[in-house]
Amino acid sequence: MLNRLSLLLCLFCLFTVPSAGQDTHKIDSLITLLSEPSHDSVQCRIMFHIAQEIKTNDTVLALEYLESAKRLALKLEDTKWLGRYNQLLGKMHTYHGNYRLAILDYDRALAYFSEAVDNVSYFETLKEKGNVYLFMAECSQAMNHYRSALDYYKRNEMVIGISRCLNNIGIIHKNRGEYVEALSVYEESVIYLDTVKDALAIAQAYINMGNVFVFLGSYEQALAYFEKALDIAERENSKKNISLCLSNSGVVQNKCNNYKEALKLYQKSLEVSESVNDRIQVSNCLINIGTNYADMGQPETGIEFVQKGMNIKIELGDKRIISNCYIHLADIHLMMEEYDLAIELFRTAIPIKELLGDQEGLVRCYLGLGSVFLNRKQFSEARRVTDQAFEIAMKINLLEHIVQGYEIKKEIAVAVGNYRSAYQFAMLHHLYSDSLLNETTSKAVMEMEFRNRSKVLEQENENLRIQSDLTAELMRKRNGLFYSILGIAFLLAAGLMLVAYFLRRLRNSSLKLEEKNLVITRQNLKLDNLNKTKDQLMSIIAHDLRGTIGNQLTAIEVLHRIEGDDSAEIDRKKLLGHLKHSASYSLELLENLLHWSRLKENEPYYHPEEVKLKSLISNCIALFDETASNKNLSFQLDIKEPLICKVDRIMMETIFRNLISNAIKFSNPGGSITIGGDIINDRIFFRVTDQGIGMNNEQINKITSNGGFTRRGTANEKGAGIGLTLVREFTSIHQGELNITSKPNEGSSFEVVIPCRN
């Protein structure tokens, strides 16, 4: 009975699981909205909403929407949305019992939210990570996460977050047998929720308090709290909470051996959950009905219902509850004295529990095996597995399982004739049983109950007063509505005469308004594009110019320091050369940015002239002598003479410079870069080939489609992200083509082919 109760409390109390019966109208509306043209950020938000709605009902489709949203988030470089992606992925892994993967996802989400300075999402994720640790029975880790989140919520007066943290802290206290502390934090949660009148959250707190009384054996108080929660759920028409309250009440009736009454409550809960297509709750009800039939002496029927519930859990992918179903089936077969089947089922559940890190589940399996071996008189095996259960139960302070373990140890000692040990185990069993409900705990529980009853009576009186005021106000409004209708009917005749006139005016005004809205929309789009260009331009200037200007200032500072000091061993000529190259690079970068900004404004300023391309290429290579030297790179030139063509000098120089810079950036130290140039059939062929890290087909497609691709170089160099865009666009302006061949870890070759207009 304690085993089944532990399962139910995990299912019903930890945190609200989204219903499998999704609001299909809402989902359809979101999908329709997604098909309409909108900004990438809006599309990203809609995809996350859809994934959130269907994450427990259609995992595969939810993952597809999540991955699409992630691609948009990466494109937007929005760390907040990337954090949202990992947060939802963590929820899905938690639901399917992949707790270690869930923790990794939550850690990534925390890093993104921290970078985005999104404190609300950060602490919400911290709380959800605590839930995973609670599932894994790592209560200390869970408590630390809950308390950190609770401190933030209290400082910012976020009542809903406070109540959820308190409820989960209460579960930890309850699992540790600290029932007074559990009731105390649940009561504190209700006090906070009263300030915002969150009825359903208050109902959940009542359910949690009722479950504590179930553990204490105070079944009357437990049923009273479940009734309070049920009244709220029915008033709010919350089918999920109604089903939850009925199931919990069924647990109490089962504990009291009122199996027929428990069966009625379970079946009623099943009907409610089926009416809203809540497959999670449907499967829970089927499992409860099955265990109840087994307690009624109908184990075959019990196995049938547990198996039905387990099949649904298998479809939903809930590994934790699937393994619990193995334990339920093993308990029933143990009841039927089918020991081999019971052992097989317990051993099937054990590796799943170990994989999930479910310590409490492992204890249940080992204690179940202990009972089986005890019944089969395999006392050494029974003692071994019971000791395994004890080691885990003592470590995480599972009092109810410790009590059960001492009972098994006592029976083993009696069976082998070791009556002294049997007496010691019996005393320890009695001691731990008393610790579950001692006199102090009982008194504190009754005081808590008295305070709660007084508070409820006060609330009911306040509700009656409000109801009376509402009734009087309703009558007054009804009378006012009656006289208003008479007045409206009198004015309606006169109003009909003006309808045609106003309709015509309205139609003309609507047309003018639509025209104005269209103009405003176009202007807003243009302003948005200009703002994006400005922001990106400022970011590039701040990043790329900072380094070159810093180099210039350093060189000037050195020259100033050694001025007049003939003894200083400094190669002034070389230093001035570096200063010149750095200044030249700064100027070139500014010109590059100028062309890029004009390109963004559709003003390329194309001015063709006859240009000696070999000289132009040599000047570009000279700009990067120092950069190439730092990475120990060598240039291999294969430029045919003559190389004279009529092109735009500035654009061609931009093309050469960016391709050479790109090759240096992604070349491994010690490699070589081949630069070739030739004119064949009145067409320029310019090639830059490196032996660097290369690219895959997806990255090549990004460059050839929109040029929007950037990543760090082999020496962690960061680019501005506009170089290849300029190469592609300036090549297109010359009516040329850009050919790229590359293999990962083997290098890349960029070839620009431009018609030569002599």
Secondary structure, DSSP 8 states (H G I E B T S, - for coil): -HHHHHHHHHHHHSS----SS--HHHHHHHHHHHHS---HHHHHHHHHHHHHHHTTT-HHHHHHHHHHHHHHHHHHT-HHHHHHHHHHHHHHHHHTT-HHHHHHHHHHHHHHHHHTT-HHHHHHHHHHHHHHHHHTT-HHHHHHHHHHHHHHHHHTT-HHHHHHHHHHHHHHHHHTT-HHHHHHHHHHHHHHHHHHT-HHHHHHHHHHHHHHHHHHT-HHHHHHHHHHHHHHHHHHT-HHHHHHHHHHHHHHHHHTT-HHHHHHHHHHHHHHHHHTT-HHHHHHHHHHHHHHHHHTT-HHHHHHHHHHHHHHHHHHT-HHHHHHHHHHHHHHHHHTT-HHHHHHHHHHHHHHHHHHT-HHHHHHHHHHHHHHHHHTT-HHHHHHHHHHHHHHHHHHT-HHHHHHHHHHHHHHHHHTT-HHHHHHHHHHHHHHHHHHS-HHHHHHHHHHHHHHHHHHHHHHHHHHHHHHHHHHHHHHHHHHHHHHHHHHHHHHHHHHHHHHHHHHHHHHHHHHHHHHHHHHHHHHHHHHHHHHHHHHHHHHIIIIIHHHHHHHHHHHHHHHHHTT-TT----HHHHHHHHHHHHHHHHHHHHHHHHHHHHHTT-----EEEEEHHHHHHHHHHHTHHHHHHTT-EEEEEE-S--EEEEEHHHHHHHHHHHHHHHHHTS-TT-EEEEEEEEETTEEEEEEE--S----HHHHHHHHHH-------TT-----S-HHHHHHHHHHHTT-EEEEEEETTTEEEEEEEEE---
